[in-house]
Amino acid sequence: MMASEPSASPEVGLASWYADSMQGKRTASGERYNKLALTAAHRTLPLGSYVMVKNLRNGRSVRVKINDRGPFHRSRVIDVSRAAAERLRFIQQGHTRVSITPESP
């Protein structure tokens, strides 16, 4: 029997969401930002990878694709699309505490 790989421990920190003014601008992956897609920006995770983002304030989760670099605000660990922020229910607050867990494609 093969030993399974240990699961990656979640990264915890603040998430924010992209302003609507970013709609249509190119991301680091070359894709255009789409506020209706479930995507995110992270400083180091591989472009094209997927992560589960969990809002630690309300327990809601969403799976997003990393397609950009950022956030550029030092206190934040991830920027999510408007659609992802809506699913996580933190549009009004602008940011929230999250855990980020890498997933298989």
MMTF fields as JSON, N, C-alpha, C and O atoms, coordinates in Angstrom:
{
  "mmtfVersion": "1.0.0",
  "mmtfProducer": "UNKNOWN",
  "numBonds": 419,
  "numAtoms": 420,
  "numGroups": 105,
  "numChains": 1,
  "numModels": 1,
  "chainsPerModel": [1],
  "groupsPerChain": [105],
  "chainIdList": ["A"],
  "bondAtomList": [4, 2, 8, 6, 12, 10, 16, 14, 20, 18, 24, 22, 28, 26, 32, 30, 36, 34, 40, 38, 44, 42, 48, 46, 52, 50, 56, 54, 60, 58, 64, 62, 68, 66, 72, 70, 76, 74, 80, 78, 84, 82, 88, 86, 92, 90, 96, 94, 100, 98, 104, 102, 108, 106, 112, 110, 116, 114, 120, 118, 124, 122, 128, 126, 132, 130, 136, 134, 140, 138, 144, 142, 148, 146, 152, 150, 156, 154, 160, 158, 164, 162, 168, 166, 172, 170, 176, 174, 180, 178, 184, 182, 188, 186, 192, 190, 196, 194, 200, 198, 204, 202, 208, 206, 212, 210, 216, 214, 220, 218, 224, 222, 228, 226, 232, 230, 236, 234, 240, 238, 244, 242, 248, 246, 252, 250, 256, 254, 260, 258, 264, 262, 268, 266, 272, 270, 276, 274, 280, 278, 284, 282, 288, 286, 292, 290, 296, 294, 300, 298, 304, 302, 308, 306, 312, 310, 316, 314, 320, 318, 324, 322, 328, 326, 332, 330, 336, 334, 340, 338, 344, 342, 348, 346, 352, 350, 356, 354, 360, 358, 364, 362, 368, 366, 372, 370, 376, 374, 380, 378, 384, 382, 388, 386, 392, 390, 396, 394, 400, 398, 404, 402, 408, 406, 412, 410, 416, 414],
  "bondOrderList": [1, 1, 1, 1, 1, 1, 1, 1, 1, 1, 1, 1, 1, 1, 1, 1, 1, 1, 1, 1, 1, 1, 1, 1, 1, 1, 1, 1, 1, 1, 1, 1, 1, 1, 1, 1, 1, 1, 1, 1, 1, 1, 1, 1, 1, 1, 1, 1, 1, 1, 1, 1, 1, 1, 1, 1, 1, 1, 1, 1, 1, 1, 1, 1, 1, 1, 1, 1, 1, 1, 1, 1, 1, 1, 1, 1, 1, 1, 1, 1, 1, 1, 1, 1, 1, 1, 1, 1, 1, 1, 1, 1, 1, 1, 1, 1, 1, 1, 1, 1, 1, 1, 1, 1],
  "groupList": [{"groupName": "MET", "atomNameList": ["N", "CA", "C", "O"], "elementList": ["N", "C", "C", "O"], "formalChargeList": [0, 0, 0, 0], "bondAtomList": [1, 0, 2, 1, 3, 2], "bondOrderList": [1, 1, 2], "singleLetterCode": "M", "chemCompType": "L-PEPTIDE LINKING"}, {"groupName": "ALA", "atomNameList": ["N", "CA", "C", "O"], "elementList": ["N", "C", "C", "O"], "formalChargeList": [0, 0, 0, 0], "bondAtomList": [1, 0, 2, 1, 3, 2], "bondOrderList": [1, 1, 2], "singleLetterCode": "A", "chemCompType": "L-PEPTIDE LINKING"}, {"groupName": "SER", "atomNameList": ["N", "CA", "C", "O"], "elementList": ["N", "C", "C", "O"], "formalChargeList": [0, 0, 0, 0], "bondAtomList": [1, 0, 2, 1, 3, 2], "bondOrderList": [1, 1, 2], "singleLetterCode": "S", "chemCompType": "L-PEPTIDE LINKING"}, {"groupName": "GLU", "atomNameList": ["N", "CA", "C", "O"], "elementList": ["N", "C", "C", "O"], "formalChargeList": [0, 0, 0, 0], "bondAtomList": [1, 0, 2, 1, 3, 2], "bondOrderList": [1, 1, 2], "singleLetterCode": "E", "chemCompType": "L-PEPTIDE LINKING"}, {"groupName": "PRO", "atomNameList": ["N", "CA", "C", "O"], "elementList": ["N", "C", "C", "O"], "formalChargeList": [0, 0, 0, 0], "bondAtomList": [1, 0, 2, 1, 3, 2], "bondOrderList": [1, 1, 2], "singleLetterCode": "P", "chemCompType": "L-PEPTIDE LINKING"}, {"groupName": "VAL", "atomNameList": ["N", "CA", "C", "O"], "elementList": ["N", "C", "C", "O"], "formalChargeList": [0, 0, 0, 0], "bondAtomList": [1, 0, 2, 1, 3, 2], "bondOrderList": [1, 1, 2], "singleLetterCode": "V", "chemCompType": "L-PEPTIDE LINKING"}, {"groupName": "GLY", "atomNameList": ["N", "CA", "C", "O"], "elementList": ["N", "C", "C", "O"], "formalChargeList": [0, 0, 0, 0], "bondAtomList": [1, 0, 2, 1, 3, 2], "bondOrderList": [1, 1, 2], "singleLetterCode": "G", "chemCompType": "PEPTIDE LINKING"}, {"groupName": "LEU", "atomNameList": ["N", "CA", "C", "O"], "elementList": ["N", "C", "C", "O"], "formalChargeList": [0, 0, 0, 0], "bondAtomList": [1, 0, 2, 1, 3, 2], "bondOrderList": [1, 1, 2], "singleLetterCode": "L", "chemCompType": "L-PEPTIDE LINKING"}, {"groupName": "TRP", "atomNameList": ["N", "CA", "C", "O"], "elementList": ["N", "C", "C", "O"], "formalChargeList": [0, 0, 0, 0], "bondAtomList": [1, 0, 2, 1, 3, 2], "bondOrderList": [1, 1, 2], "singleLetterCode": "W", "chemCompType": "L-PEPTIDE LINKING"}, {"groupName": "TYR", "atomNameList": ["N", "CA", "C", "O"], "elementList": ["N", "C", "C", "O"], "formalChargeList": [0, 0, 0, 0], "bondAtomList": [1, 0, 2, 1, 3, 2], "bondOrderList": [1, 1, 2], "singleLetterCode": "Y", "chemCompType": "L-PEPTIDE LINKING"}, {"groupName": "ASP", "atomNameList": ["N", "CA", "C", "O"], "elementList": ["N", "C", "C", "O"], "formalChargeList": [0, 0, 0, 0], "bondAtomList": [1, 0, 2, 1, 3, 2], "bondOrderList": [1, 1, 2], "singleLetterCode": "D", "chemCompType": "L-PEPTIDE LINKING"}, {"groupName": "GLN", "atomNameList": ["N", "CA", "C", "O"], "elementList": ["N", "C", "C", "O"], "formalChargeList": [0, 0, 0, 0], "bondAtomList": [1, 0, 2, 1, 3, 2], "bondOrderList": [1, 1, 2], "singleLetterCode": "Q", "chemCompType": "L-PEPTIDE LINKING"}, {"groupName": "LYS", "atomNameList": ["N", "CA", "C", "O"], "elementList": ["N", "C", "C", "O"], "formalChargeList": [0, 0, 0, 0], "bondAtomList": [1, 0, 2, 1, 3, 2], "bondOrderList": [1, 1, 2], "singleLetterCode": "K", "chemCompType": "L-PEPTIDE LINKING"}, {"groupName": "ARG", "atomNameList": ["N", "CA", "C", "O"], "elementList": ["N", "C", "C", "O"], "formalChargeList": [0, 0, 0, 0], "bondAtomList": [1, 0, 2, 1, 3, 2], "bondOrderList": [1, 1, 2], "singleLetterCode": "R", "chemCompType": "L-PEPTIDE LINKING"}, {"groupName": "THR", "atomNameList": ["N", "CA", "C", "O"], "elementList": ["N", "C", "C", "O"], "formalChargeList": [0, 0, 0, 0], "bondAtomList": [1, 0, 2, 1, 3, 2], "bondOrderList": [1, 1, 2], "singleLetterCode": "T", "chemCompType": "L-PEPTIDE LINKING"}, {"groupName": "ASN", "atomNameList": ["N", "CA", "C", "O"], "elementList": ["N", "C", "C", "O"], "formalChargeList": [0, 0, 0, 0], "bondAtomList": [1, 0, 2, 1, 3, 2], "bondOrderList": [1, 1, 2], "singleLetterCode": "N", "chemCompType": "L-PEPTIDE LINKING"}, {"groupName": "HIS", "atomNameList": ["N", "CA", "C", "O"], "elementList": ["N", "C", "C", "O"], "formalChargeList": [0, 0, 0, 0], "bondAtomList": [1, 0, 2, 1, 3, 2], "bondOrderList": [1, 1, 2], "singleLetterCode": "H", "chemCompType": "L-PEPTIDE LINKING"}, {"groupName": "ILE", "atomNameList": ["N", "CA", "C", "O"], "elementList": ["N", "C", "C", "O"], "formalChargeList": [0, 0, 0, 0], "bondAtomList": [1, 0, 2, 1, 3, 2], "bondOrderList": [1, 1, 2], "singleLetterCode": "I", "chemCompType": "L-PEPTIDE LINKING"}, {"groupName": "PHE", "atomNameList": ["N", "CA", "C", "O"], "elementList": ["N", "C", "C", "O"], "formalChargeList": [0, 0, 0, 0], "bondAtomList": [1, 0, 2, 1, 3, 2], "bondOrderList": [1, 1, 2], "singleLetterCode": "F", "chemCompType": "L-PEPTIDE LINKING"}],
  "groupTypeList": [0, 0, 1, 2, 3, 4, 2, 1, 2, 4, 3, 5, 6, 7, 1, 2, 8, 9, 1, 10, 2, 0, 11, 6, 12, 13, 14, 1, 2, 6, 3, 13, 9, 15, 12, 7, 1, 7, 14, 1, 1, 16, 13, 14, 7, 4, 7, 6, 2, 9, 5, 0, 5, 12, 15, 7, 13, 15, 6, 13, 2, 5, 13, 5, 12, 17, 15, 10, 13, 6, 4, 18, 16, 13, 2, 13, 5, 17, 10, 5, 2, 13, 1, 1, 1, 3, 13, 7, 13, 18, 17, 11, 11, 6, 16, 14, 13, 5, 2, 17, 14, 4, 3, 2, 4],
  "groupIdList": [1, 2, 3, 4, 5, 6, 7, 8, 9, 10, 11, 12, 13, 14, 15, 16, 17, 18, 19, 20, 21, 22, 23, 24, 25, 26, 27, 28, 29, 30, 31, 32, 33, 34, 35, 36, 37, 38, 39, 40, 41, 42, 43, 44, 45, 46, 47, 48, 49, 50, 51, 52, 53, 54, 55, 56, 57, 58, 59, 60, 61, 62, 63, 64, 65, 66, 67, 68, 69, 70, 71, 72, 73, 74, 75, 76, 77, 78, 79, 80, 81, 82, 83, 84, 85, 86, 87, 88, 89, 90, 91, 92, 93, 94, 95, 96, 97, 98, 99, 100, 101, 102, 103, 104, 105],
  "secStructList": [7, 7, 7, 7, 7, 7, 7, 7, 7, 7, 3, 3, 3, 3, 3, 3, 3, 7, 7, 4, 4, 4, 6, 6, 7, 5, 7, 6, 6, 1, 7, 5, 7, 7, 6, 6, 1, 7, 3, 3, 3, 7, 1, 1, 1, 7, 6, 6, 7, 3, 3, 3, 3, 3, 3, 6, 6, 6, 7, 7, 3, 3, 3, 3, 3, 3, 3, 3, 7, 7, 7, 7, 1, 6, 6, 3, 3, 3, 3, 3, 7, 2, 2, 2, 2, 2, 2, 2, 6, 7, 6, 6, 6, 1, 3, 3, 3, 3, 3, 3, 3, 3, 3, 7, 7],
  "xCoordList": [0.839, 0.0, 0.882, 1.844, 0.557, 1.338, 0.834, -0.368, 1.769, 1.38, 0.847, 1.42, -0.233, -0.764, 0.038, 0.621, 0.055, 0.765, 0.034, -1.197, 0.77, 0.099, -0.583, -0.052, -1.761, -2.453, -1.758, -1.217, -1.783, -1.164, -1.935, -3.166, -1.208, -1.907, -2.397, -1.719, -3.571, -4.15, -3.337, -2.743, -3.328, -2.771, -3.922, -5.029, -3.688, -4.74, -4.344, -3.193, -5.315, -5.052, -6.256, -7.363, -6.034, -7.119, -7.277, -6.299, -8.529, -8.871, -9.611, -10.323, -9.428, -10.202, -10.706, -10.402, -11.474, -11.962, -11.62, -11.487, -11.481, -11.13, -12.234, -13.419, -11.839, -12.793, -13.376, -12.71, -14.613, -15.257, -14.478, -14.595, -13.692, -12.913, -11.839, -11.281, -11.546, -10.553, -11.14, -10.397, -12.459, -13.131, -12.462, -12.28, -12.1, -11.533, -10.036, -9.455, -9.39, -7.936, -7.226, -7.733, -6.057, -5.285, -4.736, -4.275, -4.8, -4.215, -2.816, -2.412, -2.084, -0.728, -0.715, 0.288, -1.827, -1.898, -2.182, -2.092, -2.523, -2.881, -4.375, -4.838, -5.146, -6.601, -7.075, -6.379, -8.242, -8.857, -9.646, -10.31, -9.564, -10.321, -11.808, -12.287, -12.53, -13.983, -14.564, -14.375, -15.261, -15.797, -16.823, -17.142, -17.348, -18.344, -17.723, -18.421, -16.414, -15.711, -15.184, -14.985, -14.967, -14.436, -12.914, -12.352, -12.257, -10.814, -10.229, -10.954, -8.885, -8.216, -6.773, -6.204, -6.201, -4.788, -4.088, -4.602, -2.902, -2.079, -0.63, -0.266, 0.189, 1.585, 2.438, 3.296, 2.222, 3.167, 2.558, 3.279, 1.286, 0.7, 0.785, 0.691, 0.96, 1.102, -0.145, -1.276, 0.095, -1.015, -1.677, -0.996, -2.996, -3.744, -4.098, -4.864, -3.557, -3.892, -5.221, -5.718, -5.783, -7.067, -6.892, -6.095, -7.647, -7.64, -9.068, -9.953, -9.269, -10.531, -10.324, -9.423, -11.169, -11.104, -12.299, -13.442, -12.037, -13.101, -13.144, -12.132, -14.308, -14.519, -14.617, -15.557, -13.662, -13.623, -14.653, -14.892, -15.259, -16.285, -17.662, -18.485, -17.917, -19.262, -19.245, -20.308, -18.08, -17.976, -18.23, -18.146, -18.54, -18.799, -17.49, -16.475, -17.527, -16.336, -16.62, -17.763, -15.551, -15.643, -14.304, -13.24, -14.384, -13.188, -12.877, -13.744, -11.63, -11.237, -9.972, -9.17, -9.823, -8.622, -7.694, -8.129, -6.422, -5.423, -5.014, -4.43, -5.329, -4.969, -4.26, -4.043, -3.897, -3.244, -2.297, -2.336, -1.456, -0.534, -1.064, -1.719, -0.779, -1.247, -1.659, -1.386, -2.279, -2.609, -1.376, -0.374, -1.475, -0.341, -0.45, 0.442, -1.522, -1.678, -1.025, -1.454, -0.007, 0.829, 0.066, 0.482, -1.038, -1.752, -2.689, -3.311, -2.801, -3.745, -3.008, -1.89, -3.661, -3.025, -3.637, -3.008, -4.85, -5.51, -6.52, -7.158, -6.655, -7.716, -8.607, -8.115, -9.894, -10.821, -11.695, -11.839, -12.269, -13.193, -14.459, -14.733, -15.218, -16.482, -17.407, -18.045, -17.481, -18.352, -17.944, -18.802, -16.641, -16.164, -16.487, -16.905, -16.301, -16.613, -18.102, -18.491, -18.938, -20.384, -20.713, -21.513, -20.093, -20.337, -19.834, -20.427, -18.738, -18.183, -18.903, -18.699, -19.728, -20.548, -19.738, -19.935, -18.8, -18.094, -17.979, -17.098, -18.861, -18.857, -18.946, -18.136, -19.914, -20.146, -18.93, -18.576, -18.295, -17.165, -15.894, -15.052, -15.752, -14.563, -13.421, -12.614, -13.337, -12.307, -12.809, -13.729, -12.188, -12.554, -11.389, -10.475, -11.416, -10.379, -10.733, -11.864, -9.754, -9.987, -8.883, -7.807, -9.202, -8.16, -8.141, -9.175, -6.936, -6.731, -6.071, -4.984, -6.735, -6.206, -6.055, -7.048, -4.835, -4.633, -5.406, -5.557, -5.899, -6.657, -6.086, -5.306, -6.49, -6.145, -7.021, -8.14, -6.536, -7.338, -8.665, -9.413],
  "yCoordList": [-1.173, 0.0, 1.234, 1.317, 2.196, 3.417, 4.426, 4.549, 5.138, 6.201, 7.378, 7.748, 7.96, 9.121, 10.354, 10.43, 11.317, 12.558, 13.328, 13.338, 13.973, 14.788, 15.969, 16.538, 16.329, 17.454, 18.739, 18.85, 19.701, 20.988, 21.691, 21.675, 22.302, 23.032, 24.364, 24.989, 24.785, 26.017, 27.255, 27.332, 28.207, 29.526, 30.372, 30.309, 31.151, 31.958, 33.425, 33.782, 34.271, 35.705, 36.45, 35.913, 37.688, 38.527, 38.397, 38.344, 38.348, 38.357, 39.653, 40.192, 40.136, 41.268, 40.876, 39.784, 41.755, 41.423, 42.537, 43.702, 42.143, 43.07, 44.107, 43.775, 45.334, 46.396, 46.134, 45.57, 46.548, 46.372, 47.073, 46.692, 48.083, 48.81, 47.934, 48.309, 46.781, 45.864, 45.003, 44.323, 45.02, 44.199, 44.364, 45.479, 43.225, 43.212, 43.415, 43.221, 43.796, 44.001, 42.649, 41.678, 42.604, 41.357, 40.99, 41.843, 39.692, 39.169, 38.649, 38.634, 38.229, 37.704, 36.464, 36.181, 35.721, 34.518, 34.844, 33.971, 36.101, 36.503, 36.543, 37.121, 35.925, 35.97, 37.382, 38.128, 37.729, 38.99, 38.739, 37.713, 39.707, 39.58, 39.615, 40.485, 38.66, 38.576, 38.525, 37.542, 39.565, 39.633, 38.548, 38.3, 37.894, 36.842, 35.446, 34.478, 35.344, 34.054, 33.843, 34.8, 32.603, 32.265, 32.172, 31.09, 33.335, 33.425, 34.241, 34.852, 34.233, 34.957, 35.269, 34.704, 36.199, 36.547, 36.131, 36.336, 35.539, 35.123, 35.405, 35.331, 35.724, 36.086, 34.933, 35.137, 33.712, 32.628, 31.347, 30.561, 31.104, 29.86, 29.826, 30.871, 28.649, 28.548, 29.057, 28.765, 29.828, 30.26, 29.016, 28.08, 29.01, 27.864, 26.852, 25.924, 27.011, 26.089, 26.489, 27.597, 25.571, 25.807, 25.754, 24.974, 26.594, 26.603, 26.702, 27.228, 26.18, 26.356, 27.513, 27.487, 28.52, 29.68, 29.596, 29.509, 29.622, 29.535, 30.82, 31.237, 31.44, 32.624, 32.149, 31.44, 32.532, 32.058, 32.746, 32.311, 33.807, 34.5, 33.869, 33.955, 33.223, 32.644, 31.187, 30.582, 30.62, 29.221, 28.925, 27.767, 29.943, 29.714, 29.506, 30.128, 28.607, 28.286, 28.394, 28.278, 28.62, 28.646, 28.182, 28.477, 27.453, 26.984, 27.998, 28.325, 28.499, 29.495, 29.063, 28.278, 29.599, 29.363, 30.563, 31.71, 30.294, 31.366, 31.765, 30.969, 33.008, 33.456, 34.806, 35.393, 35.303, 36.609, 36.658, 35.793, 37.669, 37.915, 39.058, 39.971, 38.996, 39.989, 39.217, 38.019, 39.813, 41.241, 42.072, 41.562, 43.34, 44.227, 44.979, 45.748, 44.763, 45.299, 44.298, 43.145, 44.701, 43.777, 42.942, 41.826, 43.454, 42.717, 41.647, 40.919, 41.539, 40.59, 39.435, 39.594, 38.256, 37.067, 36.66, 35.922, 37.125, 36.749, 37.825, 38.429, 38.054, 38.895, 37.976, 37.247, 37.994, 37.141, 37.989, 39.195, 37.347, 38.026, 38.438, 37.956, 39.325, 39.752, 38.55, 38.446, 37.642, 36.463, 35.611, 35.126, 35.43, 34.649, 35.37, 34.732, 36.681, 37.454, 37.402, 37.375, 37.386, 37.262, 35.914, 35.835, 34.845, 33.509, 33.398, 32.704, 34.087, 34.082, 35.088, 35.108, 35.9, 36.908, 37.926, 38.11, 38.593, 39.688, 40.942, 41.773, 41.08, 42.26, 43.549, 44.458, 43.623, 44.844, 45.213, 46.387, 44.216, 44.471, 44.843, 45.574, 44.342, 44.623, 43.654, 43.439, 43.071, 42.072, 41.179, 41.537, 40.015, 39.068, 38.141, 38.032, 37.478, 36.499, 35.163, 34.691, 34.559, 33.319, 32.305, 32.63, 31.053, 30.026, 29.63, 29.605, 29.32, 28.967, 27.603, 27.414, 26.651, 25.287, 24.891, 24.861, 24.584, 24.133, 22.855, 22.001, 22.73, 21.554, 20.987, 21.638, 19.761, 19.15, 19.744, 20.172, 19.781, 20.364, 19.68, 20.082],
  "zCoordList": [0.0, 0.0, 0.0, 0.764, -0.857, -0.941, 0.077, 0.314, 0.669, 1.61, 0.811, -0.214, 1.27, 0.561, 0.94, 2.022, 0.027, 0.291, 1.366, 1.392, 2.256, 3.256, 2.575, 1.622, 3.071, 2.465, 2.877, 3.978, 1.974, 2.249, 3.357, 3.377, 4.266, 5.324, 4.754, 3.939, 5.189, 4.64, 5.011, 6.086, 4.103, 4.361, 4.901, 4.366, 5.935, 6.541, 6.475, 6.727, 6.133, 6.066, 5.532, 5.483, 5.134, 4.632, 3.122, 2.377, 2.694, 1.269, 0.97, 1.818, -0.241, -0.74, -2.125, -2.605, -2.772, -4.114, -5.083, -4.708, -6.354, -7.425, -7.634, -7.626, -7.815, -8.147, -9.536, -10.404, -9.731, -11.034, -12.15, -13.315, -11.811, -12.825, -13.474, -14.505, -12.889, -13.465, -14.578, -15.285, -14.746, -15.76, -17.122, -17.611, -17.725, -19.068, -19.145, -20.213, -18.065, -18.094, -18.064, -17.501, -18.672, -18.724, -17.351, -16.593, -17.055, -15.822, -16.142, -17.305, -15.133, -15.322, -16.214, -16.868, -16.243, -17.071, -18.539, -19.402, -18.814, -20.173, -20.406, -21.389, -19.497, -19.595, -19.246, -18.557, -19.719, -19.312, -18.035, -17.891, -17.096, -15.859, -16.164, -16.891, -15.601, -15.75, -14.347, -13.63, -13.955, -12.588, -12.297, -11.134, -13.337, -13.16, -13.053, -12.753, -13.297, -13.215, -11.793, -11.044, -11.443, -10.113, -10.204, -10.372, -10.088, -10.233, -9.083, -8.298, -9.004, -7.923, -8.294, -9.228, -7.518, -7.624, -6.344, -5.245, -6.498, -5.364, -5.734, -6.907, -4.758, -5.035, -5.536, -6.395, -5.017, -5.313, -5.867, -6.483, -5.681, -6.191, -7.713, -8.356, -8.294, -9.753, -10.487, -10.101, -11.558, -12.406, -12.981, -13.398, -13.001, -13.505, -12.425, -12.684, -11.221, -10.141, -9.503, -9.708, -8.73, -8.065, -6.56, -6.039, -5.872, -4.409, -3.904, -4.578, -2.699, -2.001, -1.031, -0.192, -1.162, -0.276, 0.66, 0.209, 1.963, 2.961, 3.779, 4.342, 3.842, 4.661, 6.11, 6.467, 6.934, 8.317, 9.202, 10.328, 8.707, 9.487, 9.347, 10.258, 8.184, 7.997, 7.522, 7.379, 7.279, 6.891, 5.425, 5.017, 4.61, 3.181, 2.427, 2.74, 1.413, 0.625, -0.861, -1.303, -1.629, -3.083, -3.659, -3.115, -4.766, -5.477, -6.574, -7.383, -6.6, -7.592, -8.319, -7.814, -9.512, -10.315, -10.137, -10.23, -9.883, -9.775, -11.196, -11.931, -11.571, -12.923, -12.927, -13.987, -11.731, -11.66, -10.468, -9.593, -10.444, -9.335, -8.485, -8.987, -7.222, -6.26, -5.031, -4.96, -4.091, -4.031, -3.701, -3.199, -3.991, -3.769, -2.452, -2.093, -1.746, -0.39, 0.542, 0.596, 1.274, 2.065, 3.084, 3.394, 3.612, 4.658, 4.105, 4.879, 2.791, 2.191, 1.524, 1.033, 1.514, 0.932, -0.406, -1.165, -0.711, -1.963, -2.339, -1.475, -3.64, -4.201, -5.012, -5.873, -4.76, -5.508, -6.421, -6.221, -7.415, -8.322, -7.581, -6.482, -8.19, -7.582, -7.36, -6.313, -8.344, -8.215, -7.013, -6.276, -6.814, -5.67, -4.36, -3.393, -4.318, -3.111, -2.793, -1.626, -3.836, -3.606, -2.984, -2.051, -3.503, -2.939, -1.509, -0.684, -1.223, 0.128, 1.036, 2.25, 0.432, 1.127, 1.924, 3.125, 1.199, 1.872, 1.001, 1.224, 0.016, -0.852, -0.03, -0.208, 0.855, 1.636, 2.497, 2.599, 3.11, 4.001, 3.241, 3.762, 2.008, 1.211, 1.43, 0.526, 2.598, 2.897, 4.024, 4.759, 4.145, 5.197, 5.465, 4.647, 6.597, 6.96, 6.312, 6.424, 5.633, 4.896, 5.166, 5.668, 4.806, 4.685, 3.213, 2.547, 2.719, 1.311, 1.281, 1.828, 0.636, 0.545, -0.916, -1.643, -1.372, -2.751, -3.038, -2.164, -4.278, -4.689, -5.976, -6.671, -6.28, -7.557, -8.638, -8.356, -9.876, -10.977, -11.219, -12.11]
}
